[in-house]
């Protein structure tokens, strides 16, 4: 009887240990200052990381990740900026930095090994990065006032660089 109970306890402990190792190891950090901010982060899968840093006032940030080993970072300063990042797949990286007024950035990546970076400074810019495939890279830099860009890449090994400045 003792042996049966000990065996049952041992099996239960091993089963519990296996469950603990199967749990996801996702990380999220959100640091908001100022007032009127909104931030949301959703991660499904394993070893995904999200960092959101907002300052000033009235910012909105949304990050969604599904898969394995994806990382996104969204930094915003100024007033009323919006950033949305969605990644599905594995080993994707997206970084967005914005400083100014009424800046809007959207990054969507599906696949694996994709890299996207967006930097906006000034007022009233709009940037969209949409990548689907393997090992695509995109960089967007906008400064000034009223710049607008959309980058859409499909397939493998695509590279895009967009730099815009001025006033519209």
C-alpha positions as a Markdown table, in Angstrom:
| # | Residue | x | y | z |
|---|---|---|---|---|
| 1 | Unk | 0.0 | 0.0 | 0.0 |
| 2 | Unk | 2.8 | 2.4 | 0.9 |
| 3 | Unk | 4.5 | 1.6 | -2.4 |
| 4 | Unk | 1.4 | 2.4 | -4.4 |
| 5 | Unk | 0.9 | 5.7 | -2.6 |
| 6 | Unk | 4.6 | 6.7 | -3.1 |
| 7 | Unk | 4.4 | 5.8 | -6.7 |
| 8 | Unk | 1.2 | 7.9 | -7.2 |
| 9 | Unk | 2.9 | 10.8 | -5.5 |
| 10 | Unk | 6.0 | 10.4 | -7.6 |
| 11 | Unk | 4.0 | 10.3 | -10.8 |
| 12 | Unk | 2.0 | 13.4 | -9.7 |
| 13 | Unk | 5.2 | 15.3 | -9.0 |
| 14 | Unk | 6.7 | 14.4 | -12.3 |
| 15 | Unk | 3.5 | 15.4 | -14.1 |
| 16 | Unk | 3.5 | 18.7 | -12.3 |
| 17 | Unk | 7.1 | 19.4 | -13.2 |
| 18 | Unk | 6.4 | 18.7 | -16.8 |
| 19 | Unk | 3.5 | 21.2 | -16.8 |
| 20 | Unk | 5.7 | 23.9 | -15.2 |
| 21 | Unk | 8.3 | 23.5 | -18.0 |
| 22 | Unk | 5.6 | 23.7 | -20.7 |
| 23 | Unk | 4.4 | 27.0 | -19.4 |
| 24 | Unk | 5.3 | 30.0 | -21.6 |
| 25 | Unk | 8.1 | 32.3 | -20.6 |
| 26 | Unk | 6.7 | 35.6 | -22.1 |
| 27 | Unk | 7.8 | 38.9 | -20.6 |
| 28 | Unk | 5.9 | 42.3 | -20.7 |
| 29 | Unk | 7.0 | 45.6 | -19.3 |
| 30 | Unk | 4.9 | 48.8 | -19.5 |
| 31 | Unk | 6.0 | 52.1 | -18.0 |
| 32 | Unk | 3.6 | 55.0 | -18.5 |
| 33 | Unk | 4.1 | 58.5 | -17.2 |
| 34 | Unk | 2.0 | 61.6 | -17.7 |
| 35 | Unk | -1.8 | 61.1 | -18.0 |
| 36 | Unk | -4.4 | 59.7 | -20.3 |
| 37 | Unk | -2.4 | 56.8 | -21.7 |
| 38 | Unk | -3.7 | 53.4 | -22.8 |
| 39 | Unk | -1.6 | 50.3 | -23.3 |
| 40 | Unk | -2.5 | 46.7 | -24.1 |
| 41 | Unk | -0.2 | 43.7 | -24.6 |
| 42 | Unk | -1.2 | 40.2 | -25.5 |
| 43 | Unk | 1.2 | 37.3 | -26.0 |
| 44 | Unk | 0.6 | 33.7 | -26.9 |
| 45 | Unk | 3.3 | 31.2 | -27.3 |
| 46 | Unk | 6.8 | 31.1 | -25.7 |
| 47 | Unk | 9.7 | 33.4 | -25.1 |
| 48 | Unk | 8.0 | 36.5 | -26.5 |
| 49 | Unk | 8.9 | 40.0 | -25.1 |
| 50 | Unk | 7.1 | 43.3 | -25.1 |
| 51 | Unk | 8.3 | 46.7 | -23.8 |
| 52 | Unk | 6.1 | 49.8 | -23.9 |
| 53 | Unk | 7.4 | 53.1 | -22.6 |
| 54 | Unk | 5.1 | 56.1 | -22.9 |
| 55 | Unk | 5.5 | 59.7 | -21.5 |
| 56 | Unk | 3.8 | 63.0 | -22.0 |
| 57 | Unk | 0.0 | 62.6 | -22.4 |
| 58 | Unk | -2.7 | 60.9 | -24.4 |
| 59 | Unk | -0.7 | 58.0 | -25.9 |
| 60 | Unk | -2.1 | 54.7 | -27.0 |
| 61 | Unk | 0.0 | 51.5 | -27.6 |
| 62 | Unk | -1.2 | 48.0 | -28.5 |
| 63 | Unk | 1.1 | 45.0 | -28.9 |
| 64 | Unk | 0.0 | 41.5 | -30.0 |
| 65 | Unk | 2.3 | 38.5 | -30.4 |
| 66 | Unk | 1.7 | 34.9 | -31.2 |
| 67 | Unk | 4.4 | 32.4 | -31.7 |
| 68 | Unk | 8.0 | 31.9 | -30.4 |
| 69 | Unk | 10.8 | 34.2 | -29.6 |
| 70 | Unk | 9.3 | 37.5 | -30.9 |
| 71 | Unk | 10.2 | 40.8 | -29.4 |
| 72 | Unk | 8.6 | 44.3 | -29.8 |
| 73 | Unk | 9.4 | 47.6 | -28.3 |
| 74 | Unk | 7.3 | 50.8 | -28.5 |
| 75 | Unk | 8.5 | 54.1 | -27.1 |
| 76 | Unk | 6.5 | 57.3 | -27.4 |
| 77 | Unk | 7.0 | 60.8 | -26.1 |
| 78 | Unk | 5.1 | 64.0 | -26.7 |
| 79 | Unk | 1.3 | 64.1 | -27.1 |
| 80 | Unk | -1.5 | 61.9 | -28.6 |
| 81 | Unk | 0.7 | 59.3 | -30.4 |
| 82 | Unk | -0.5 | 55.9 | -31.4 |
| 83 | Unk | 1.4 | 52.7 | -32.1 |
| 84 | Unk | 0.1 | 49.2 | -32.9 |
| 85 | Unk | 2.4 | 46.2 | -33.4 |
| 86 | Unk | 1.3 | 42.7 | -34.3 |
| 87 | Unk | 3.6 | 39.8 | -34.9 |
| 88 | Unk | 2.8 | 36.2 | -35.7 |
| 89 | Unk | 5.4 | 33.5 | -36.2 |
| 90 | Unk | 8.9 | 33.3 | -34.6 |
| 91 | Unk | 12.1 | 35.2 | -34.3 |
| 92 | Unk | 10.5 | 38.5 | -35.4 |
| 93 | Unk | 11.7 | 42.0 | -34.1 |
| 94 | Unk | 9.7 | 45.2 | -34.3 |
| 95 | Unk | 10.9 | 48.5 | -32.7 |
| 96 | Unk | 9.0 | 51.8 | -32.9 |
| 97 | Unk | 10.1 | 55.2 | -31.5 |
| 98 | Unk | 8.0 | 58.3 | -31.7 |
| 99 | Unk | 8.4 | 61.8 | -30.4 |
| 100 | Unk | 6.0 | 64.6 | -31.2 |
| 101 | Unk | 2.3 | 65.2 | -31.7 |
| 102 | Unk | -0.3 | 63.0 | -33.3 |
| 103 | Unk | 2.1 | 60.4 | -34.7 |
| 104 | Unk | 0.6 | 57.0 | -35.8 |
| 105 | Unk | 2.5 | 53.8 | -36.5 |
| 106 | Unk | 1.3 | 50.4 | -37.4 |
| 107 | Unk | 3.6 | 47.3 | -37.8 |
| 108 | Unk | 2.3 | 43.9 | -38.8 |
| 109 | Unk | 4.7 | 41.0 | -39.3 |
| 110 | Unk | 3.9 | 37.4 | -40.2 |
| 111 | Unk | 6.5 | 34.7 | -40.7 |
| 112 | Unk | 9.9 | 34.3 | -39.3 |
| 113 | Unk | 13.1 | 36.3 | -38.9 |
| 114 | Unk | 11.5 | 39.6 | -40.0 |
| 115 | Unk | 12.8 | 42.9 | -38.7 |
| 116 | Unk | 11.0 | 46.3 | -38.7 |
| 117 | Unk | 12.0 | 49.7 | -37.3 |
| 118 | Unk | 10.0 | 52.9 | -37.4 |
| 119 | Unk | 11.2 | 56.3 | -36.0 |
| 120 | Unk | 9.0 | 59.4 | -36.3 |
| 121 | Unk | 9.7 | 62.9 | -35.1 |
| 122 | Unk | 7.5 | 65.9 | -35.5 |
| 123 | Unk | 3.7 | 66.2 | -36.1 |
| 124 | Unk | 1.0 | 64.3 | -37.8 |
| 125 | Unk | 3.0 | 61.4 | -39.4 |
| 126 | Unk | 1.5 | 58.1 | -40.5 |
| 127 | Unk | 3.6 | 54.9 | -41.1 |
| 128 | Unk | 2.6 | 51.4 | -41.9 |
| 129 | Unk | 4.9 | 48.4 | -42.2 |
| 130 | Unk | 3.4 | 45.1 | -43.3 |
| 131 | Unk | 5.7 | 42.2 | -43.9 |
| 132 | Unk | 4.8 | 38.6 | -44.6 |
| 133 | Unk | 7.4 | 35.9 | -45.2 |
| 134 | Unk | 11.0 | 35.1 | -44.1 |
| 135 | Unk | 13.9 | 37.4 | -43.3 |
| 136 | Unk | 12.4 | 40.7 | -44.5 |
| 137 | Unk | 13.7 | 44.0 | -43.2 |
| 138 | Unk | 12.1 | 47.4 | -43.2 |
| 139 | Unk | 13.3 | 50.8 | -41.8 |
| 140 | Unk | 11.2 | 54.0 | -41.8 |
| 141 | Unk | 12.4 | 57.4 | -40.6 |
| 142 | Unk | 10.1 | 60.4 | -40.8 |
| 143 | Unk | 10.6 | 63.9 | -39.5 |
| 144 | Unk | 8.9 | 67.3 | -40.0 |
| 145 | Unk | 5.2 | 67.5 | -40.5 |
| 146 | Unk | 2.5 | 65.4 | -42.2 |
| 147 | Unk | 4.6 | 62.6 | -43.7 |
| 148 | Unk | 2.8 | 59.4 | -44.9 |
| 149 | Unk | 4.3 | 56.0 | -45.9 |
| 150 | Unk | 3.2 | 52.4 | -46.4 |
| 151 | Unk | 5.6 | 49.5 | -46.9 |
| 152 | Unk | 4.3 | 46.1 | -47.8 |
| 153 | Unk | 6.7 | 43.2 | -48.4 |
| 154 | Unk | 5.9 | 39.6 | -49.3 |
| 155 | Unk | 8.3 | 36.7 | -49.7 |
| 156 | Unk | 11.8 | 36.2 | -48.6 |
| 157 | Unk | 14.8 | 38.5 | -48.1 |
| 158 | Unk | 13.2 | 41.8 | -49.0 |
| 159 | Unk | 14.8 | 45.1 | -47.7 |
| 160 | Unk | 13.2 | 48.5 | -47.7 |
| 161 | Unk | 14.5 | 51.8 | -46.3 |
| 162 | Unk | 12.3 | 55.0 | -46.3 |
| 163 | Unk | 13.6 | 58.4 | -45.1 |
| 164 | Unk | 11.3 | 61.4 | -45.4 |
| 165 | Unk | 11.5 | 64.9 | -44.0 |
| 166 | Unk | 9.8 | 68.2 | -44.6 |
| 167 | Unk | 6.4 | 69.7 | -44.3 |
| 168 | Unk | 3.2 | 68.8 | -46.2 |
